[in-house]
């Protein structure tokens, strides 16, 4: 009987494999995102012509990793770009691209700004130009 009790005691004290252990500390990501920026007074501004000209990986590292206040200032909405996943072009594409940038900025902790406020602003992406003359000709029309 003593042997049986000893074996049961040993088996009871052995760690059981395959059981999940609760983490010692639960991380509060929202709290981290609020407190971390208090470590620095640095501000970083990214500028670009189109919504995909930002360096999202760098901006996310600066914002979420180092707590640096980050912003991305983009001139236009990318209306003249190509669309390989849909049929939208022109204003429709510009709306999609700028909304994608705004949503991504929310995830990375970056404040997004556009110089172009509407699709009729003079800061319009008219597409790729092959010469300075072609660019100036399009700019004169704007």
N, CA, C and O of each residue as an XYZ file, in Angstrom:
568
protein
N       0.829     -1.194      0.000
C       0.000      0.000      0.000
C       0.865      1.246      0.000
O       0.578      2.202     -0.720
N       1.950      1.244      0.821
C       2.851      2.392      0.860
C       3.510      2.622     -0.493
O       3.743      3.762     -0.894
N       3.803      1.547     -1.180
C       4.423      1.670     -2.501
C       3.440      2.323     -3.470
O       3.825      3.190     -4.255
N       2.193      1.916     -3.418
C       1.182      2.501     -4.293
C       0.987      3.987     -4.009
O       0.874      4.790     -4.935
N       0.948      4.348     -2.739
C       0.818      5.766     -2.379
C       2.048      6.554     -2.814
O       1.920      7.690     -3.271
N       3.207      5.986     -2.683
C       4.442      6.667     -3.105
C       4.442      6.902     -4.608
O       4.824      7.978     -5.068
N       4.018      5.907     -5.372
C       3.977      6.032     -6.833
C       2.955      7.108     -7.229
O       3.221      7.927     -8.108
N       1.799      7.099     -6.581
C       0.771      8.103     -6.893
C       1.260      9.507     -6.542
O       0.980     10.454     -7.278
N       1.983      9.658     -5.437
C       2.518     10.953     -5.034
C       3.548     11.442     -6.041
O       3.539     12.612     -6.422
N       4.426     10.560     -6.470
C       5.447     10.931     -7.462
C       4.775     11.328     -8.767
O       5.141     12.345     -9.356
N       3.807     10.557     -9.231
C       3.109     10.881    -10.483
C       2.355     12.205    -10.377
O       2.288     12.964    -11.344
N       1.797     12.475     -9.221
C       1.068     13.721     -9.004
C       1.996     14.930     -9.052
O       1.602     15.995     -9.528
N       3.219     14.772     -8.564
C       4.159     15.884     -8.515
C       4.912     16.108     -9.825
O       5.488     17.177    -10.030
N       4.915     15.124    -10.701
C       5.595     15.286    -11.989
C       4.830     16.269    -12.859
O       3.599     16.291    -12.835
N       5.554     17.088    -13.635
C       4.842     18.009    -14.531
C       4.143     17.225    -15.631
O       4.669     16.243    -16.154
N       2.961     17.680    -15.962
C       2.208     17.025    -17.021
C       2.538     17.698    -18.344
O       2.453     18.920    -18.470
N       2.903     16.911    -19.300
C       3.217     17.438    -20.626
C       1.946     17.656    -21.426
O       0.980     16.902    -21.302
N       1.957     18.699    -22.251
C       0.821     18.961    -23.114
C      -0.215     19.888    -22.506
O      -1.207     20.214    -23.158
N      -0.011     20.309    -21.294
C      -0.956     21.259    -20.719
C      -0.443     22.665    -20.959
O       0.755     22.926    -20.851
N      -1.332     23.549    -21.277
C      -0.951     24.937    -21.543
C      -0.719     25.663    -20.227
O      -1.476     25.517    -19.267
N       0.336     26.438    -20.213
C       0.610     27.260    -19.044
C       0.167     28.689    -19.344
O       0.404     29.212    -20.433
N      -0.457     29.286    -18.394
C      -0.876     30.676    -18.553
C       0.355     31.574    -18.505
O       1.238     31.357    -17.676
N       0.428     32.563    -19.366
C       1.569     33.476    -19.310
C       1.610     34.207    -17.976
O       0.583     34.487    -17.358
N       2.835     34.504    -17.555
C       2.995     35.190    -16.281
C       2.404     36.588    -16.327
O       1.811     37.051    -15.354
N       2.569     37.266    -17.477
C       2.088     38.634    -17.599
C       1.270     38.761    -18.878
O       1.707     38.336    -19.948
N       0.111     39.333    -18.766
C      -0.679     39.663    -19.944
C      -0.284     41.081    -20.361
O      -0.345     42.004    -19.549
N       0.118     41.259    -21.616
C       0.529     42.567    -22.091
C      -0.683     43.361    -22.542
O      -1.535     42.858    -23.274
N      -0.749     44.585    -22.104
C      -1.826     45.492    -22.488
C      -1.300     46.370    -23.618
O      -0.627     47.372    -23.373
N      -1.608     45.993    -24.844
C      -1.091     46.694    -26.022
C      -1.591     48.129    -26.069
O      -0.830     49.036    -26.405
N      -2.849     48.347    -25.740
C      -3.395     49.702    -25.767
C      -2.676     50.602    -24.768
O      -2.371     51.756    -25.067
N      -2.411     50.069    -23.588
C      -1.671     50.845    -22.589
C      -0.270     51.152    -23.082
O       0.211     52.274    -22.918
N       0.395     50.170    -23.684
C       1.743     50.366    -24.229
C       1.736     51.482    -25.276
O       2.618     52.341    -25.265
N       0.755     51.477    -26.177
C       0.693     52.483    -27.236
C       0.452     53.882    -26.691
O       0.799     54.863    -27.349
N      -0.135     53.995    -25.506
C      -0.358     55.297    -24.890
C       0.862     55.746    -24.097
O       1.230     56.920    -24.137
N       1.492     54.822    -23.379
C       2.598     55.175    -22.480
C       3.929     55.295    -23.214
O       4.731     56.168    -22.882
N       4.182     54.443    -24.198
C       5.476     54.422    -24.881
C       5.882     55.769    -25.479
O       7.059     56.120    -25.391
N       4.977     56.542    -26.081
C       5.385     57.845    -26.623
C       5.882     58.832    -25.569
O       6.501     59.836    -25.922
N       5.633     58.578    -24.305
C       6.126     59.475    -23.263
C       7.643     59.376    -23.088
O       8.244     60.197    -22.396
N       8.259     58.371    -23.715
C       9.707     58.181    -23.605
C      10.513     59.130    -24.487
O      11.726     59.245    -24.307
N       9.875     59.807    -25.428
C      10.619     60.636    -26.378
C       9.801     61.852    -26.799
O       8.574     61.857    -26.701
N      10.496     62.873    -27.264
C       9.834     64.042    -27.829
C      10.086     64.129    -29.337
O       9.786     65.146    -29.962
N      10.633     63.066    -29.912
C      10.969     63.040    -31.337
C       9.702     62.911    -32.168
O       8.778     62.176    -31.817
N       9.679     63.645    -33.282
C       8.601     63.550    -34.257
C       9.230     63.262    -35.615
O      10.279     63.816    -35.944
N       8.596     62.402    -36.402
C       9.122     62.019    -37.714
C       8.033     62.237    -38.757
O       6.898     61.793    -38.583
N       8.386     62.929    -39.851
C       7.447     63.167    -40.946
C       7.958     62.499    -42.213
O       9.082     62.753    -42.645
N       7.139     61.650    -42.804
C       7.415     61.024    -44.086
C       6.647     61.811    -45.147
O       5.483     62.153    -44.938
N       7.277     62.099    -46.271
C       6.582     62.782    -47.362
C       6.652     61.926    -48.618
O       7.585     61.144    -48.801
N       5.660     62.083    -49.474
C       5.642     61.347    -50.728
C       4.618     61.925    -51.674
O       3.786     62.746    -51.287
N       4.685     61.491    -52.917
C       3.749     61.968    -53.929
C       2.460     61.156    -53.939
O       1.374     61.707    -54.122
N       2.581     59.838    -53.741
C       1.435     58.932    -53.860
C       1.217     58.158    -52.572
O       2.126     58.065    -51.747
N       0.018     57.597    -52.384
C      -0.270     56.863    -51.145
C       0.655     55.680    -50.874
O       0.792     55.284    -49.717
N       1.285     55.107    -51.871
C       2.171     53.974    -51.614
C       3.644     54.388    -51.504
O       4.528     53.534    -51.563
N       3.910     55.673    -51.347
C       5.285     56.151    -51.244
C       5.807     56.174    -49.814
O       6.953     56.559    -49.583
N       4.988     55.770    -48.856
C       5.457     55.755    -47.478
C       6.191     54.445    -47.205
O       5.958     53.436    -47.871
N       7.067     54.479    -46.228
C       7.779     53.277    -45.772
C       7.050     52.754    -44.546
O       7.409     53.092    -43.418
N       6.039     51.941    -44.753
C       5.194     51.463    -43.661
C       5.976     50.715    -42.598
O       5.689     50.851    -41.409
N       6.966     49.922    -43.012
C       7.737     49.165    -42.032
C       8.526     50.094    -41.114
O       8.545     49.893    -39.899
N       9.167     51.091    -41.673
C       9.931     52.047    -40.867
C       9.000     52.870    -39.985
O       9.284     53.074    -38.804
N       7.899     53.341    -40.545
C       6.959     54.150    -39.773
C       6.360     53.354    -38.613
O       6.199     53.887    -37.516
N       6.031     52.086    -38.847
C       5.489     51.240    -37.778
C       6.526     51.034    -36.684
O       6.192     51.083    -35.500
N       7.783     50.802    -37.066
C       8.844     50.620    -36.074
C       9.030     51.883    -35.236
O       9.131     51.817    -34.011
N       9.074     53.031    -35.910
C       9.254     54.286    -35.180
C       8.078     54.549    -34.244
O       8.267     54.939    -33.092
N       6.868     54.333    -34.744
C       5.669     54.633    -33.963
C       5.405     53.609    -32.870
O       5.357     53.948    -31.687
N       5.236     52.369    -33.269
C       4.867     51.313    -32.311
C       6.067     50.830    -31.506
O       5.947     50.521    -30.320
N       7.227     50.766    -32.162
C       8.403     50.238    -31.471
C       9.095     51.241    -30.572
O       9.438     50.922    -29.434
N       9.305     52.458    -31.072
C      10.068     53.455    -30.320
C       9.197     54.537    -29.694
O       9.691     55.338    -28.899
N       7.921     54.578    -30.032
C       7.027     55.572    -29.455
C       7.163     56.952    -30.048
O       6.716     57.935    -29.456
N       7.778     57.036    -31.219
C       7.977     58.321    -31.885
C       6.681     58.749    -32.563
O       6.024     57.942    -33.220
N       6.316     60.012    -32.405
C       5.137     60.547    -33.084
C       5.456     60.605    -34.571
O       6.395     61.288    -34.979
N       4.678     59.894    -35.381
C       4.956     59.805    -36.811
C       3.759     60.281    -37.625
O       2.607     60.139    -37.217
N       4.066     60.845    -38.782
C       3.038     61.297    -39.715
C       3.519     61.052    -41.134
O       4.721     60.999    -41.394
N       2.582     60.906    -42.038
C       2.889     60.725    -43.447
C       2.074     61.750    -44.233
O       0.844     61.744    -44.190
N       2.768     62.624    -44.946
C       2.137     63.673    -45.744
C       2.274     63.300    -47.218
O       3.383     63.234    -47.750
N       1.154     63.060    -47.863
C       1.141     62.615    -49.254
C       0.483     63.694    -50.113
O      -0.555     64.247    -49.750
N       1.105     63.984    -51.257
C       0.642     65.079    -52.104
C      -0.709     64.788    -52.752
O      -1.634     65.590    -52.633
N      -0.834     63.655    -53.434
C      -2.094     63.377    -54.127
C      -2.651     62.032    -53.698
O      -2.136     61.407    -52.771
N      -3.679     61.598    -54.358
C      -4.362     60.363    -53.949
C      -4.046     59.177    -54.857
O      -4.623     58.104    -54.684
N      -3.156     59.346    -55.803
C      -2.740     58.230    -56.654
C      -3.712     57.869    -57.759
O      -3.819     56.705    -58.146
N      -4.421     58.866    -58.265
C      -5.436     58.627    -59.290
C      -4.847     58.119    -60.603
O      -5.538     57.444    -61.366
N      -3.596     58.428    -60.874
C      -2.979     58.054    -62.148
C      -2.240     56.734    -62.101
O      -1.554     56.379    -63.059
N      -2.364     56.008    -61.018
C      -1.657     54.739    -60.886
C      -2.328     53.605    -61.634
O      -3.379     53.772    -62.252
N      -1.692     52.452    -61.560
C      -2.236     51.254    -62.182
C      -3.032     50.472    -61.146
O      -2.802     50.589    -59.943
N      -3.970     49.674    -61.638
C      -4.802     48.858    -60.764
C      -4.798     47.434    -61.296
O      -5.474     47.130    -62.279
N      -4.039     46.565    -60.646
C      -3.923     45.188    -61.114
C      -4.955     44.257    -60.485
O      -5.060     43.099    -60.890
N      -5.725     44.741    -59.497
C      -6.673     43.846    -58.829
C      -8.136     44.238    -59.055
O      -9.039     43.551    -58.578
N      -8.372     45.316    -59.764
C      -9.748     45.747    -59.998
C      -9.842     46.568    -61.256
O      -8.865     46.724    -61.988
N     -11.029     47.095    -61.504
C     -11.252     47.870    -62.726
C     -11.264     49.375    -62.474
O     -11.398     50.160    -63.413
N     -11.125     49.785    -61.207
C     -11.190     51.206    -60.882
C      -9.952     51.937    -61.394
O      -8.825     51.468    -61.238
N     -10.182     53.075    -61.998
C      -9.107     53.959    -62.455
C      -9.529     55.388    -62.154
O     -10.684     55.637    -61.806
N      -8.611     56.317    -62.284
C      -8.929     57.729    -62.066
C      -9.345     58.005    -60.641
O      -8.693     57.548    -59.702
N     -10.441     58.759    -60.465
C     -10.903     59.151    -59.134
C     -11.215     57.947    -58.244
O     -10.900     57.952    -57.054
N     -11.831     56.922    -58.820
C     -12.167     55.723    -58.047
C     -10.931     55.058    -57.467
O     -10.926     54.640    -56.309
N      -9.889     54.963    -58.274
C      -8.630     54.380    -57.800
C      -7.999     55.267    -56.729
O      -7.453     54.762    -55.747
N      -8.070     56.580    -56.914
C      -7.515     57.500    -55.919
C      -8.202     57.370    -54.570
O      -7.555     57.441    -53.525
N      -9.507     57.179    -54.597
C     -10.260     57.001    -53.352
C      -9.844     55.706    -52.670
O      -9.630     55.683    -51.458
N      -9.729     54.634    -53.436
C      -9.314     53.344    -52.868
C      -7.916     53.443    -52.268
O      -7.695     53.019    -51.133
N      -6.984     53.995    -53.016
C      -5.593     54.061    -52.544
C      -5.448     54.940    -51.304
O      -4.705     54.594    -50.385
N      -6.144     56.063    -51.268
C      -6.024     56.933    -50.091
C      -6.707     56.306    -48.878
O      -6.214     56.455    -47.759
N      -7.830     55.606    -49.068
C      -8.477     54.921    -47.950
C      -7.619     53.774    -47.426
O      -7.562     53.545    -46.218
N      -6.954     53.053    -48.322
C      -6.046     51.992    -47.886
C      -4.926     52.566    -47.027
O      -4.552     51.979    -46.012
N      -4.395     53.711    -47.436
C      -3.320     54.331    -46.674
C      -3.802     54.766    -45.295
O      -3.098     54.580    -44.303
N      -4.994     55.342    -45.229
C      -5.541     55.793    -43.947
C      -5.766     54.604    -43.012
O      -5.458     54.690    -41.823
N      -6.300     53.496    -43.535
C      -6.518     52.305    -42.708
C      -5.198     51.717    -42.232
O      -5.084     51.319    -41.073
N      -4.195     51.657    -43.111
C      -2.883     51.135    -42.724
C      -2.237     52.031    -41.669
O      -1.581     51.541    -40.750
N      -2.422     53.335    -41.804
C      -1.854     54.274    -40.835
C      -2.449     54.057    -39.450
O      -1.761     54.224    -38.442
N      -3.712     53.689    -39.399
C      -4.334     53.398    -38.112
C      -3.706     52.198    -37.431
O      -3.575     52.175    -36.208
N      -3.320     51.204    -38.210
C      -2.685     50.005    -37.660
C      -1.259     50.313    -37.198
O      -0.831     49.848    -36.142
N      -0.537     51.088    -37.981
C       0.869     51.361    -37.665
C       1.054     52.509    -36.683
O       2.174     52.753    -36.232
N      -0.025     53.225    -36.339
C       0.085     54.332    -35.395
C       0.595     55.611    -36.013
O       1.166     56.452    -35.319
N       0.399     55.769    -37.300
C       0.876     56.932    -38.047
C      -0.309     57.830    -38.363
O      -1.389     57.337    -38.690
N      -0.125     59.135    -38.271
C      -1.159     60.091    -38.663
C      -1.001     60.360    -40.160
O       0.071     60.766    -40.608
N      -2.055     60.138    -40.925
C      -2.000     60.306    -42.385
C      -2.597     61.650    -42.793
O      -3.664     62.045    -42.323
N      -1.884     62.338    -43.675
C      -2.344     63.627    -44.219
C      -2.239     63.586    -45.736
O      -1.314     62.990    -46.289
N      -3.196     64.223    -46.403
C      -3.169     64.388    -47.858
C      -3.237     65.879    -48.179
O      -4.050     66.602    -47.604
N      -2.395     66.337    -49.087
C      -2.517     67.716    -49.561
C      -3.759     67.854    -50.438
O      -4.403     68.903    -50.461
N      -4.084     66.788    -51.154
C      -5.271     66.756    -51.996
C      -6.463     66.362    -51.133
O      -6.534     65.235    -50.642
N      -7.393     67.285    -50.952
C      -8.548     67.016    -50.095
C      -9.709     66.366    -50.841
O     -10.469     65.600    -50.248
N      -9.855     66.660    -52.129
C     -10.932     66.074    -52.930
C     -10.361     65.623    -54.265
O      -9.212     65.921    -54.591
N     -11.162     64.909    -55.028
C     -10.706     64.435    -56.333
C     -10.619     65.555    -57.369
O     -10.087     65.340    -58.459
N     -11.128     66.741    -57.051
C     -11.051     67.852    -58.005
C      -9.951     68.854    -57.650
O      -9.860     69.919    -58.262
N      -9.111     68.514    -56.657
C      -8.008     69.403    -56.282
C      -6.983     69.498    -57.407
O      -6.841     68.565    -58.198
N      -6.267     70.621    -57.482
C      -5.237     70.762    -58.512
C      -4.059     69.795    -58.329
O      -3.307     69.556    -59.274
N      -3.896     69.245    -57.137
C      -2.816     68.275    -56.914
C      -3.362     66.914    -57.312
O      -3.819     66.142    -56.469
N      -3.308     66.635    -58.595
C      -3.931     65.450    -59.158
C      -2.863     64.608    -59.837
O      -2.015     65.133    -60.558
N      -2.905     63.304    -59.606
C      -1.953     62.392    -60.250
C      -2.472     62.071    -61.646
O      -3.414     61.293    -61.800
N      -1.859     62.671    -62.661
C      -2.330     62.458    -64.030
C      -1.619     61.306    -64.719
O      -1.797     61.111    -65.921
N      -0.823     60.543    -63.995
C      -0.171     59.377    -64.574
C       1.276     59.645    -64.940
O       1.820     60.717    -64.675
N       1.873     58.659    -65.545
C       3.284     58.701    -65.900
C       3.512     59.564    -67.138
O       2.850     59.383    -68.160
N       4.451     60.500    -67.041
C       4.818     61.330    -68.189
C       6.143     60.841    -68.754
O       7.027     60.408    -68.015
N       6.266     60.913    -70.055
C       7.477     60.440    -70.711
C       8.473     61.556    -70.999
O       9.606     61.292    -71.403
N       8.050     62.809    -70.790
C       8.961     63.924    -71.058
C       8.562     65.125    -70.205
O       7.422     65.212    -69.747
N       9.499     66.054    -69.990
C       9.151     67.276    -69.256
C       8.090     68.097    -69.988
O       7.242     68.727    -69.356
N       8.140     68.086    -71.313
C       7.156     68.845    -72.097
C       5.732     68.313    -71.867
O       4.785     69.087    -71.730
N       5.600     66.986    -71.827
C       4.286     66.388    -71.591
C       3.777     66.752    -70.195
O       2.594     67.040    -70.017
N       4.665     66.736    -69.221
C       4.287     67.102    -67.854
C       3.833     68.552    -67.796
O       2.785     68.851    -67.223
N       4.606     69.453    -68.382
C       4.250     70.875    -68.365
C       2.942     71.123    -69.098
O       2.152     71.978    -68.696
N       2.711     70.379    -70.174
C       1.457     70.530    -70.907
C       0.258     70.148    -70.031
O      -0.777     70.814    -70.064
N       0.402     69.087    -69.257
C      -0.681     68.658    -68.370
C      -0.829     69.620    -67.198
O      -1.950     69.890    -66.766
N       0.267     70.136    -66.680
C       0.201     71.062    -65.554
C      -0.478     72.378    -65.949
O      -1.195     72.967    -65.140
N      -0.262     72.840    -67.177
C      -0.869     74.078    -67.633
C      -2.392     73.918    -67.639
O      -3.109     74.874    -67.343
N      -2.893     72.733    -67.968
C      -4.336     72.494    -67.990
C      -4.925     72.495    -66.586
O      -6.109     72.777    -66.408
N      -4.116     72.184    -65.605
C      -4.595     72.172    -64.228
C      -4.613     73.569    -63.747
O      -4.984     73.822    -62.601
